[in-house]
Amino acid sequence: MTRNPIFCALDVPGVDAALALGRRIAPHVGGLKLGLEFFCAVGPEGIRRVAEEAGLPVFLDLKFHDIPNTVAGAVRSVMTLKPAILTVHAGGGRAMLEAAGNAAREEAAKLGCAPPKVVAVTVLTSMDASDLNAVGVSASPADQVVRLAELVRDSGLDGTVCSPKEVALVKEVWPEAFTVVPGIRPAGSNVGDQKRVMGPREALEAGASVLVIGRPITEAADPAGAAEAIARSING
C-alpha cells in the first residue's frame, strides 16, 4: 500500500475522463477510488484500463451486500482487476463477511497476486441518527459503527469504512484496523451530501489509514493544485 494516504474518488462518466484526471493528480495522491457509478458505466475492462494506465493503486468501491455465496462469487470475479482495496457492507452479517474475505485471499493465491484489503462499510457518511432511526436502527451512528466494527474484526476482514467522526472509536476496539475514511473536507470545501465530516489532517490524527477525497479535488478549477495543497496540509 502506498505511503500517501489520499485516494481520490473519480466519479467521472468515462474511462478517458478518469485517465486524464488520474494522470494530472497522480503525483499528489496515493491511489484512485473507482465506485459503483463508474463500474456500471464502463464495466470491468474500464476499471482494468484505468488501473493499468494510471499507474496508481485502485480502490474498488462496489460495497457488495448479498447472500454469502453471491458475494464470494462477486469478489472472485473482480479479483482479476487486482484491486488494492475492496469494499463490502458490514450489514451483510458475519457469514457474508467471512465469505468475502476467504474468496479474496483464495483467488489472490490462485492469481499469484497480493490480496486486497477487504474492508466493510459501517454507516454511510451521508447518514445521521435520524436516517438510522428511519431504517429501524435506534443506536447512534457512533454506537452502530463500533458494533459493526467489532463484527468485521471478528469476521477476519482487514478493516472498516467509517466517517472521520468515528475512526478513533474504531481504533479503540480494533487498534490494527485498516480504516478507510470518506467524508474528508478541507477547510472551505462544500460539505455536499456528507453529514459527518472532518479535515484531512485531523482525520489522520484520529486514526485514518486512507483518506477518500473526491469533489474537493475533482471539481476544483485546478485538480492537481487542489490535490497538492491537501497533500501539503497533511505533511506540514
C-alpha positions as CSV (number, residue, x, y, z in Angstrom):
1,M,0.0,0.0,0.0
2,T,1.2,3.5,-0.9
3,R,2.5,5.8,1.8
4,N,0.4,8.7,0.5
5,P,-3.0,8.2,2.3
6,I,-5.1,10.1,-0.3
7,F,-7.3,8.1,-2.6
8,C,-9.1,10.4,-5.0
9,A,-12.7,9.4,-5.8
10,L,-13.0,9.6,-9.6
11,D,-16.8,10.0,-10.1
12,V,-16.5,10.8,-13.7
13,P,-18.5,9.4,-16.7
14,G,-15.9,7.5,-18.7
15,V,-12.5,5.9,-18.9
16,D,-10.9,8.7,-20.9
17,A,-12.0,11.3,-18.4
18,A,-10.8,9.2,-15.5
19,L,-7.4,8.6,-17.1
20,A,-7.0,12.3,-17.9
21,L,-7.8,13.3,-14.4
22,G,-5.8,10.5,-12.8
23,R,-2.7,11.4,-14.7
24,R,-3.0,15.1,-13.6
25,I,-3.3,14.3,-9.9
26,A,-1.0,11.2,-9.9
27,P,2.0,13.0,-8.3
28,H,-0.1,14.1,-5.4
29,V,-2.3,11.2,-4.4
30,G,-1.7,7.6,-3.3
31,G,-4.4,5.9,-5.3
32,L,-7.7,6.2,-7.1
33,K,-11.2,5.2,-5.9
34,L,-13.5,3.8,-8.6
35,G,-17.0,3.2,-7.4
36,L,-20.4,1.9,-8.5
37,E,-21.3,4.6,-10.9
38,F,-18.0,4.2,-12.8
39,F,-18.2,0.4,-12.8
40,C,-21.7,0.4,-14.1
41,A,-20.8,2.8,-16.9
42,V,-17.6,1.2,-18.1
43,G,-17.5,-2.3,-16.7
44,P,-14.5,-4.4,-15.7
45,E,-12.5,-3.6,-18.7
46,G,-12.8,0.1,-18.0
47,I,-11.6,-0.5,-14.5
48,R,-8.7,-2.6,-15.8
49,R,-7.6,0.1,-18.2
50,V,-7.6,2.8,-15.5
51,A,-5.7,0.5,-13.1
52,E,-3.1,-0.3,-15.7
53,E,-2.6,3.1,-17.4
54,A,-2.9,5.4,-14.4
55,G,-0.1,3.8,-12.6
56,L,-1.7,4.0,-9.2
57,P,-3.3,1.5,-6.8
58,V,-7.1,1.2,-7.2
59,F,-9.7,1.1,-4.5
60,L,-12.7,-0.7,-6.0
61,D,-15.6,0.6,-4.0
62,L,-18.6,-1.7,-5.0
63,K,-19.9,-2.3,-1.5
64,F,-21.0,-5.9,-2.1
65,H,-24.1,-6.8,0.0
66,D,-25.9,-10.1,-0.7
67,I,-26.0,-13.7,0.5
68,P,-22.6,-15.2,1.3
69,N,-22.3,-17.3,-1.9
70,T,-23.2,-14.4,-4.2
71,V,-20.8,-12.1,-2.5
72,A,-18.0,-14.6,-2.6
73,G,-18.6,-15.1,-6.3
74,A,-18.6,-11.4,-7.0
75,V,-15.3,-11.0,-5.1
76,R,-13.7,-13.8,-7.1
77,S,-14.9,-12.2,-10.3
78,V,-13.3,-8.8,-9.6
79,M,-10.0,-10.2,-8.3
80,T,-8.7,-10.3,-11.9
81,L,-8.7,-6.5,-11.6
82,K,-6.2,-6.7,-8.7
83,P,-7.7,-4.0,-6.5
84,A,-5.7,-2.7,-3.6
85,I,-8.8,-2.2,-1.5
86,L,-12.3,-3.8,-1.9
87,T,-15.5,-3.0,-0.1
88,V,-18.4,-5.0,1.2
89,H,-21.3,-3.9,3.6
90,A,-20.9,-4.8,7.2
91,G,-24.7,-5.1,7.4
92,G,-24.5,-8.3,5.4
93,G,-23.5,-10.3,8.6
94,R,-20.7,-12.5,9.7
95,A,-21.2,-15.3,7.2
96,M,-21.1,-12.9,4.3
97,L,-18.1,-11.1,5.6
98,E,-16.2,-14.3,6.2
99,A,-17.1,-15.5,2.7
100,A,-15.8,-12.2,1.1
101,G,-12.5,-12.4,3.0
102,N,-11.9,-16.0,2.2
103,A,-12.8,-15.6,-1.5
104,A,-10.4,-12.6,-1.8
105,R,-7.5,-14.5,-0.2
106,E,-8.1,-17.7,-2.1
107,E,-8.5,-16.0,-5.5
108,A,-5.4,-13.9,-4.9
109,A,-3.4,-17.0,-4.2
110,K,-4.6,-18.6,-7.5
111,L,-3.7,-15.4,-9.4
112,G,-0.3,-15.0,-7.7
113,C,-1.0,-11.5,-6.5
114,A,-1.3,-9.8,-3.2
115,P,-4.9,-9.9,-1.7
116,P,-6.7,-6.6,-1.4
117,K,-7.5,-5.0,1.9
118,V,-11.1,-6.1,2.2
119,V,-12.9,-3.5,4.3
120,A,-16.6,-3.3,5.4
121,V,-18.7,-0.2,5.2
122,T,-20.3,0.5,8.6
123,V,-22.6,3.6,8.5
124,L,-22.6,5.7,5.3
125,T,-21.3,9.2,5.8
126,S,-24.5,10.5,4.2
127,M,-26.5,9.2,7.2
128,D,-27.1,10.6,10.7
129,A,-29.1,9.5,13.7
130,S,-32.5,10.3,12.1
131,D,-31.6,8.3,9.0
132,L,-30.6,5.3,11.1
133,N,-33.8,5.6,13.0
134,A,-35.8,5.6,9.8
135,V,-34.4,2.2,8.9
136,G,-35.0,0.7,12.3
137,V,-31.7,1.3,14.0
138,S,-32.1,3.0,17.3
139,A,-28.4,3.3,18.1
140,S,-26.4,6.4,17.4
141,P,-24.1,6.5,14.4
142,A,-21.1,6.1,16.7
143,D,-22.5,3.2,18.6
144,Q,-23.6,1.5,15.4
145,V,-20.2,2.0,13.8
146,V,-18.4,0.4,16.8
147,R,-20.8,-2.5,16.9
148,L,-20.3,-3.2,13.2
149,A,-16.5,-2.7,13.5
150,E,-16.4,-5.4,16.2
151,L,-18.3,-7.7,13.9
152,V,-16.0,-7.0,11.0
153,R,-12.9,-7.6,13.2
154,D,-14.3,-11.0,14.4
155,S,-15.1,-12.0,10.8
156,G,-11.4,-11.8,9.8
157,L,-11.5,-8.8,7.4
158,D,-8.9,-6.1,7.2
159,G,-10.8,-3.1,8.4
160,T,-13.7,-0.8,8.1
161,V,-15.1,2.2,6.2
162,C,-16.4,4.8,8.6
163,S,-16.7,8.6,8.9
164,P,-13.9,10.5,10.5
165,K,-16.1,11.2,13.5
166,E,-15.9,7.5,14.5
167,V,-12.5,6.4,13.4
168,A,-10.9,7.0,16.8
169,L,-13.7,4.8,18.4
170,V,-13.0,2.0,15.9
171,K,-9.3,2.2,16.7
172,E,-10.1,1.8,20.4
173,V,-11.8,-1.5,19.9
174,W,-9.6,-2.6,17.0
175,P,-6.2,-1.0,17.0
176,E,-4.9,-2.9,14.0
177,A,-7.9,-2.0,11.8
178,F,-7.2,-0.6,8.3
179,T,-9.5,2.3,8.4
180,V,-10.8,3.9,5.2
181,V,-12.3,7.3,5.8
182,P,-14.6,9.2,3.4
183,G,-16.3,12.5,4.4
184,I,-13.0,14.4,4.2
185,R,-13.5,18.1,3.6
186,P,-10.5,20.5,3.6
187,A,-11.2,23.9,5.0
188,G,-13.6,25.9,2.8
189,S,-14.9,22.9,0.9
190,N,-18.6,22.3,0.2
191,V,-19.9,19.6,2.5
192,G,-22.4,18.4,-0.2
193,D,-24.4,15.3,0.8
194,Q,-21.9,14.3,3.6
195,K,-23.2,14.7,7.2
196,R,-20.2,13.5,9.3
197,V,-17.1,15.2,8.0
198,M,-13.6,16.3,9.2
199,G,-10.5,17.9,7.8
200,P,-7.8,15.6,6.3
201,R,-5.1,16.1,8.9
202,E,-7.5,15.8,11.8
203,A,-8.8,12.5,10.3
204,L,-5.3,11.1,10.1
205,E,-4.5,12.1,13.7
206,A,-7.8,10.3,14.7
207,G,-6.5,7.1,13.2
208,A,-7.5,7.1,9.5
209,S,-5.3,4.8,7.2
210,V,-6.8,6.1,4.0
211,L,-8.5,9.4,3.2
212,V,-11.1,9.2,0.4
213,I,-11.4,12.7,-1.2
214,G,-13.5,13.3,-4.3
215,R,-15.2,16.6,-5.1
216,P,-12.7,18.9,-3.3
217,I,-10.2,17.6,-5.9
218,T,-12.2,16.6,-8.9
219,E,-14.4,19.7,-9.0
220,A,-11.6,22.2,-8.3
221,A,-10.6,24.6,-11.1
222,D,-7.1,23.1,-10.8
223,P,-7.5,19.4,-9.6
224,A,-3.7,18.8,-9.5
225,G,-3.2,22.0,-7.4
226,A,-6.0,21.1,-5.1
227,A,-4.6,17.6,-4.5
228,E,-1.1,19.0,-4.0
229,A,-2.4,21.5,-1.4
230,I,-4.2,18.8,0.5
231,A,-1.1,16.6,0.5
232,R,1.0,19.5,1.8
233,S,-1.6,20.2,4.5
234,I,-1.3,16.7,5.9
235,N,2.5,16.6,5.7
236,G,3.2,20.1,7.0
